[in-house]
Amino acid sequence: MTTGAGAGRVVRKQVVVASDGSGDYTSIQEAVDAIPVHCPERVVIRVRPGVYREKLHIEHRTVSLIGEDAVNTQIYYDDYAMKAFPNGELYHTFHSYTAFIGADDFVAENMSFVNGAGYGEQIGQAVAAYVDGDRVSFIGCRFIGRQDTLFTGPLPEVPMDRSTFGGPREGLPRRASRQYYESCYIEGDVDFIFGSATAVFSNCDIFSRCRPYNGEASRDDIQGWITAPSTPEHIPYGYVFLDSRLKSDAPARSVYLGRPWRIYAKAAFINCWMGEHIKPEGWHNWGKSESEATAVFAEFGSSGPGAHDGERIAWSRRLDAAQAEMYTIGRVLSGDDGWNPLRSR
């Protein structure tokens, strides 16, 4: 019996994945598929540096995926929304993922999740990670893509523009999920962090990419939106960014903090540094005027050239110190079982 780093608990099985053949498996998916269906203990999969070109699908509970170095340990794929299956049906957003995490109590450390399909203007959405599990943690990970980099499930109840969402969760019951991202790097454009989860991003770097136009950098007034929450009405928190940094190569005043994918969207930035790319008004209603009374878009302690104190749109919220104290990791993610990712490691 051994103790698994990153899992914070006793485990019975550890395996090594190495692309050069020096481990137990040469692909991550092989290691995942070898886990017994009802394995009662946590399985730690240690991944040695390399680029693992695979479309990863994980639905086993209590799996830890531990890399040695996030920059040099990559899961890479390049599916995209406008790609077609053999029958002519398009992938759309939710088949385009590089990694699908559909299980509870998953942990990833020091890994990169990359969708290298390209620009959304050419190929549509291209998800790097589709995360739809409860009590999920990512530590020191990188999420790299363009349009729609990180989807935090579950799906909303009903699609906005067609009859089905498609993807691995189509038709399944929707469950509330809680997700924790610590010291991660997330890069993309066009509301590249989106979904219905309650998620905390602590000490993360969020990089908004400048969108190209005809192969050249676009200078549009609107380059993107960092978030598009679809928080259910009854969920008290949506996205919470703590002590994070918002960076970009987009023009000044061209990126919004967020817009509501659904009208009860919730997002808060607490003690975050914001680059000059952030628009003074901060938030956008996505043409849903009713969301101005239902969405909760909030800030406290913003700093940097994008803070624009006093210039935010009127229906967003400036929290006071007492209100900001409610946005702790433990409080936001506790749920009914008292989960705190800082204690479970």
C-alpha positions in Angstrom: 0.0 0.0 0.0 1.4 3.4 -0.9 0.4 7.0 -0.5 -0.4 8.9 -3.7 1.0 12.4 -4.1 -1.8 14.8 -5.0 -4.5 12.6 -3.7 -4.2 13.4 0.0 -5.2 9.8 0.9 -4.0 6.2 1.0 -4.2 4.5 -2.3 -3.7 0.9 -3.5 -2.6 1.4 -7.0 -0.3 3.7 -8.9 0.7 3.3 -12.5 3.1 5.2 -14.8 2.4 6.4 -18.3 5.4 7.3 -20.5 5.2 7.9 -24.2 8.7 6.4 -24.7 7.6 3.0 -23.3 9.4 3.2 -20.0 6.2 3.1 -17.9 3.3 0.7 -17.5 1.4 2.3 -20.4 2.3 4.5 -23.4 -1.1 6.4 -23.4 -3.2 7.9 -20.7 -6.4 6.4 -22.0 -4.9 2.9 -21.8 -4.2 3.5 -18.1 -7.7 4.8 -17.5 -9.3 1.9 -19.4 -7.4 -0.6 -17.2 -9.0 0.6 -14.0 -11.6 -1.9 -12.8 -15.1 -0.6 -13.1 -15.9 -0.7 -9.3 -12.3 0.0 -8.1 -12.8 1.1 -4.4 -9.5 3.0 -4.0 -8.1 6.0 -5.6 -5.9 5.3 -8.6 -3.0 7.6 -9.3 -1.8 7.8 -12.8 1.7 9.4 -13.1 2.4 10.9 -16.5 5.9 11.5 -17.6 6.7 14.4 -19.8 5.6 14.2 -23.4 2.9 15.2 -25.8 0.1 12.6 -25.6 -2.0 13.0 -28.7 -5.3 11.4 -27.6 -8.9 12.3 -27.0 -9.1 11.4 -23.3 -12.4 10.2 -21.8 -12.5 9.6 -18.0 -15.6 8.3 -16.2 -13.9 6.4 -13.3 -14.3 8.0 -9.9 -11.3 8.9 -7.6 -8.7 9.1 -10.3 -5.6 11.3 -9.9 -3.7 12.4 -13.1 -0.3 13.6 -11.9 2.3 15.1 -14.4 5.8 16.1 -13.6 5.7 19.5 -15.5 2.6 21.1 -16.9 4.5 22.8 -19.8 6.1 19.6 -21.0 3.3 17.2 -20.1 0.5 17.7 -22.6 -2.7 16.0 -23.6 -3.3 17.3 -27.1 -6.0 16.9 -29.7 -7.6 19.1 -32.4 -11.3 18.3 -32.9 -13.6 21.2 -33.5 -17.3 22.1 -33.8 -17.4 22.3 -37.6 -15.8 18.9 -38.1 -18.2 16.3 -39.4 -18.8 12.7 -38.4 -18.9 10.1 -41.2 -22.7 10.5 -41.4 -22.3 14.2 -42.1 -23.4 15.4 -38.6 -21.3 18.1 -37.1 -19.4 17.7 -33.9 -20.7 21.0 -32.5 -19.2 22.3 -29.3 -19.6 19.3 -27.0 -18.0 16.6 -29.1 -14.9 18.8 -29.8 -13.2 18.2 -26.4 -9.6 17.1 -26.0 -10.3 15.7 -22.5 -13.7 14.8 -21.0 -13.7 14.4 -17.2 -17.1 13.0 -16.3 -16.4 11.5 -12.8 -16.5 12.7 -9.3 -13.4 13.3 -7.0 -11.0 13.7 -9.9 -7.6 15.4 -9.4 -5.2 16.6 -12.0 -1.8 18.2 -11.3 0.9 19.6 -13.5 -0.8 18.7 -16.8 -1.7 20.7 -19.9 -5.0 20.2 -21.7 -4.6 21.5 -25.2 -7.0 21.9 -28.2 -4.9 22.9 -31.1 -7.6 23.1 -33.8 -7.2 26.8 -34.4 -9.2 29.9 -34.6 -12.9 29.9 -34.0 -13.6 32.1 -36.9 -12.4 29.2 -39.1 -13.5 26.1 -37.3 -15.9 27.1 -34.6 -15.7 26.0 -30.9 -12.8 23.7 -29.9 -12.9 22.7 -26.2 -9.7 21.7 -24.4 -11.4 20.3 -21.3 -15.0 19.3 -20.7 -15.3 18.9 -17.0 -18.5 17.5 -15.6 -17.8 15.9 -12.2 -18.3 16.9 -8.6 -15.5 17.7 -6.2 -13.0 18.0 -9.0 -9.6 19.7 -8.5 -6.9 21.0 -10.9 -3.6 22.1 -9.5 -0.9 23.8 -11.5 -2.6 22.8 -14.8 -2.8 24.6 -18.2 -5.8 24.8 -20.4 -4.9 26.0 -23.9 -7.3 26.7 -26.7 -9.1 29.4 -28.6 -12.9 29.6 -28.7 -14.5 27.8 -25.7 -11.4 26.4 -24.0 -12.9 25.2 -20.7 -16.4 24.0 -20.2 -17.5 23.5 -16.6 -20.6 21.2 -16.7 -23.3 20.5 -16.2 -25.1 21.6 -19.4 -27.9 24.1 -19.1 -31.4 22.6 -19.3 -32.2 23.6 -22.9 -30.0 24.6 -25.9 -30.4 28.2 -27.2 -30.0 27.5 -30.9 -30.9 23.9 -31.8 -32.8 20.9 -30.4 -29.9 19.1 -28.7 -26.5 19.9 -27.3 -24.8 16.7 -28.5 -21.7 15.4 -26.7 -21.2 12.8 -24.0 -23.8 14.1 -21.5 -26.7 14.5 -24.0 -29.9 13.1 -22.4 -28.4 12.4 -19.0 -29.7 13.9 -15.7 -27.9 17.2 -14.8 -26.2 17.2 -11.5 -24.7 20.2 -9.7 -20.9 20.2 -9.8 -18.2 21.9 -7.8 -14.8 22.5 -9.3 -11.5 23.9 -8.0 -8.7 25.4 -10.0 -5.5 26.5 -8.2 -2.4 28.1 -9.8 -3.7 27.2 -13.2 -3.2 29.0 -16.6 -6.3 29.3 -18.8 -6.0 30.7 -22.3 -8.6 31.4 -25.0 -11.1 33.8 -26.6 -14.9 34.2 -27.0 -16.1 33.5 -23.5 -13.6 30.7 -23.1 -14.6 29.7 -19.5 -18.3 28.7 -19.6 -20.9 26.4 -18.0 -23.1 25.8 -15.0 -20.6 24.6 -12.4 -19.8 26.3 -9.1 -16.1 26.9 -9.6 -13.3 28.6 -7.8 -10.2 29.9 -9.6 -7.6 30.6 -7.0 -4.2 32.3 -7.9 -4.8 31.6 -11.6 -3.6 33.4 -14.8 -6.4 34.0 -17.2 -5.1 35.0 -20.7 -7.5 36.4 -23.3 -6.2 35.9 -26.9 -6.4 38.5 -29.6 -8.7 37.2 -32.3 -7.4 37.1 -35.9 -9.3 38.5 -38.8 -8.3 37.3 -42.3 -5.1 35.9 -40.8 -4.1 39.2 -39.1 -4.7 40.4 -35.6 -8.2 41.9 -35.3 -8.5 45.4 -33.8 -12.2 45.1 -33.1 -13.6 47.0 -30.1 -14.9 43.7 -28.7 -12.3 40.9 -28.6 -14.1 38.6 -26.3 -15.6 37.8 -22.9 -13.7 35.8 -20.3 -16.7 34.0 -18.8 -20.2 32.9 -19.8 -21.8 31.3 -16.8 -25.1 29.4 -17.0 -25.5 29.2 -13.2 -28.9 27.6 -12.2 -31.2 29.9 -10.4 -31.1 28.0 -7.1 -27.3 27.8 -6.9 -25.8 30.6 -4.7 -22.4 30.9 -6.4 -21.2 30.5 -10.0 -17.6 31.4 -10.9 -15.4 32.9 -8.2 -11.9 34.2 -9.2 -9.7 34.8 -6.1 -6.3 36.6 -6.2 -5.9 35.9 -9.9 -4.4 37.8 -12.8 -6.2 38.8 -16.1 -3.7 39.2 -19.0 -4.0 39.5 -22.7 -2.4 40.3 -26.1 -5.7 41.9 -27.2 -6.1 45.7 -27.6 -6.8 47.9 -24.6 -10.5 48.1 -23.5 -11.6 45.2 -25.7 -12.5 42.3 -23.4 -15.4 41.9 -21.1 -15.2 40.1 -17.8 -18.3 38.1 -18.7 -21.8 37.7 -20.1 -24.7 35.5 -19.1 -25.1 32.3 -21.1 -28.3 31.9 -19.0 -30.0 34.7 -17.2 -29.1 33.7 -13.6 -25.4 33.7 -14.3 -23.1 34.4 -11.4 -19.4 35.5 -11.5 -17.2 37.3 -9.0 -13.7 38.6 -9.2 -12.2 39.1 -5.7 -8.8 40.8 -5.3 -7.8 40.2 -9.0 -5.3 42.2 -11.1 -6.7 43.2 -14.4 -4.8 44.3 -17.5 -5.6 47.1 -19.8 -7.6 44.8 -22.1 -10.6 44.8 -19.8 -13.4 47.1 -20.9 -14.4 49.9 -18.5 -18.0 48.7 -18.3 -16.8 45.2 -17.4 -19.9 43.2 -18.2 -22.3 42.6 -21.1 -25.9 41.4 -21.0 -25.6 39.4 -24.3 -28.8 41.0 -25.6 -30.7 39.6 -22.6 -32.0 42.7 -20.9 -33.9 40.6 -18.3 -30.5 39.3 -17.1 -29.7 42.7 -15.7 -32.1 42.0 -12.8 -31.2 38.3 -12.4 -27.5 37.9 -13.1 -25.0 38.5 -10.2 -21.8 39.9 -11.6 -19.6 41.2 -8.9 -16.1 42.6 -8.0 -14.1 43.5 -4.9 -10.5 44.7 -4.7 -9.8 44.9 -8.4 -6.5 46.4 -9.3 -4.4 47.2 -12.3 -5.2 49.3 -15.4 -8.3 47.3 -16.2 -9.9 47.9 -12.7 -11.7 51.0 -14.0 -13.0 51.9 -10.5 -16.4 53.6 -10.8 -16.9 52.9 -14.5 -18.6 49.5 -14.4 -22.0 49.1 -15.9 -24.8 50.1 -13.4 -26.3 46.6 -12.9 -23.1 44.9 -11.9 -22.1 44.9 -8.2 -19.3 46.4 -6.2 -19.0 44.3 -3.1 -18.0 45.7 0.3 -15.5 44.0 2.5 -18.1 42.1 4.5 -19.7 40.8 1.3 -16.4 39.8 -0.1 -15.6 37.7 2.9 -18.4 35.4 1.9 -16.5 34.3 -1.1 -14.1 31.9 0.5 -13.0 28.6 -1.0 -14.6 26.6 1.8 -17.9 28.5 1.7 -18.3 28.6 -2.0 -17.6 24.9 -2.5 -18.9 23.4 0.7 -22.3 22.2 -0.7 -24.2 19.7 1.5 -21.2 17.5 2.3 -18.8 20.2 3.5 -16.2 19.7 0.7 -13.1 21.8 1.0 -10.4 21.0 -1.6 -7.7 22.4 0.7 -8.5 19.8 3.3 -9.0 16.9 0.9 -5.5 17.0 -0.6 
